[in-house]
Amino acid sequence: MAVKKKRKKKVFLIRMRKKLMFVMILISAAMIFLAGRLIYINRTDGAKYEKEVLSQKNYDSLSVPYRRGDILDCNGTTLATSNKVYNLIIEPKHILEKEEYTKATTEAIVKYFGVDREKLAGYLEDTESLYRVAKKGLSYDQVKEFEEFRDSDDGDDVIGVWFEENYVRVYPYKELACHLLGFVVGGNEGLGGLEGSYNDELNGSNGRTYAYLNDGYNLVRTTEPPTDGYNIVTSIDLEIQRIVQKNAEEVQSELNAKNISVLVMRPKTCEVLALYNTHQYDPNDPFDLDCVKYMYPDMSEEEFKKYEIELETSKDKEEEKLEKLNTLWRSFVVSDTFEPGSTYKTFVLSGALENGVVTDSDTFYCDGHQQVANYNIFCSKHDGHGMQDLPACLANSCNDAFMQIGALMGRTTYYKTQSIFGFGERTNIDISGEMDNASLSYLVYDEEQLNETELATSAFGQSVSVTMLQLGTAFCSVINGGYYYQPHIVRRVVDNAGNLITNYENVLVRRTVSEQTSAQMRKMLEGVVVNGTGWRTQMEGYTIGGKTGTAEKWPRNEGKFVLSFIGFAPVEDPEVVIYCVVDEPDVEQQDRSSGATVLFGKISHDLFPYMNIYRTGDGEVVTEGTDEAIPPIFVEGSPTDNEQMADRLGNQGAGTTDPENGEKCR
């Protein structure tokens, strides 16, 4: 029988017991230290950390909005501003502390702010909240009336209500100057006009309010103030803008044109004083679709209302809706291009004089048409003007003479003239909406493209395209001594205290013509008004110069025209340029319409006295004369028929429109 061995009993060595005891003492000491540290922190900084914890649990920091800067006219009149409004904030946790608090506060909110009871009860269901927005956009008067009640004995139980400041963009004069100003969408983002171009200057930076609960569990707030945006002071004159709008609306009521646009500038600096387009909108409500009704002249009111609802509600129509609104917001003066017609002769003649191609004593014979590269191209007078000196060629707006002048200039001098006056490039005006250089260069001829026919037709303002802003700026340089300034609207940026932040000086880009050529042109442009096609713009006692323009639109021979007149006064020392464009007046013969010259006359009649432009002349006013008219450009019986000629110009003429697809042709 096997005998079991007896196991040896493990002995807990003294050395091991000592190690264990040491570890236990170390852990106990650490625990005692931590406990002591917690007691110390609680006694010295407990209130501080309690506030932070409670604040984070019950209340978030809040953004304090900045005030967007104002846009002012040259006289300090506010064109766009930001008005302070108030958001009603409630604290359900405090309101629900006692039944009497809940009842009194609810009744006061319903009475003074018209908040729906059921909606308010829903807000109060968030029982731990210290921040709920109950209503937005309250006026100061509404807030003041409530505060007066709360400060009275009857308002003792009204608690947990306060007001958060905010701002709403306001345009006091509604649609007046809307295309100049643009508008603001959510988040203070400027769109179009000055609001878009000067968005960074007008915007500021938000502040922030932090809050915590003190020892008495009262909410304590501390605020880092916001930085408000800067104000911009413009060259716009509100009264000039009013004069332009009033008279343009009168002419539009008679002509029912597709569009009427007006640009008013100060020729010595190229500052814009007013800018107008017929189809306007209210920047306070820029998405109002009622304003696009003009795009649907054949729709009845009932049909348009149904269509408007469809645009507003259908997701499938969202792109179409934005397209219509963008068309409405677009400024014809800055963004749209068109063939200028005879106003362009101003620059052709200026370039010819400046380069010594012609002198003011030269004569040209007009027989009613000019044969160019096997094409007979008509003058404005079928039987011809006969022999004319240079002032008469301009006064009569003789196409024949200007085709001859264009031929004398040749492609190199003509291209140099076109370039020096800024056609085919941006003016760099400080307002959004201008096309880029690549797009604008596509609307005029390059030097190598200026063949005989292209040189002839562009010499009288057809087959090239411009913007009103380009032509207006170039015209200012012709009459101001030859100084081409960058057109601009903003004069300076200031802070709320009126301190100057940025001053914008007039920027001289280049010289276009000499003082001598400028003086010659002023005199000949006066002759257009006194003896020529601009006779309707005469005013007794005033010396006025200018040039008419009538351009046939593409496709040709459909009777659609753009009529224009650009004029200035006084001739001796020009103070103002007024450029009027009437697009497709609803009359039997559009090219015979005097809409643009009549509009200039109406505007100048009100504007000259306002601008203190004094009478300097004493000549008699002509009561009748010859208006510029444009016959079909292509004469019957010419070596090549009209369709072939139209095809040639349509495919080579810069800025023309392909009738098949509406795209620009080259």
Disulfide bonds with the S-S distance in Angstrom:
none
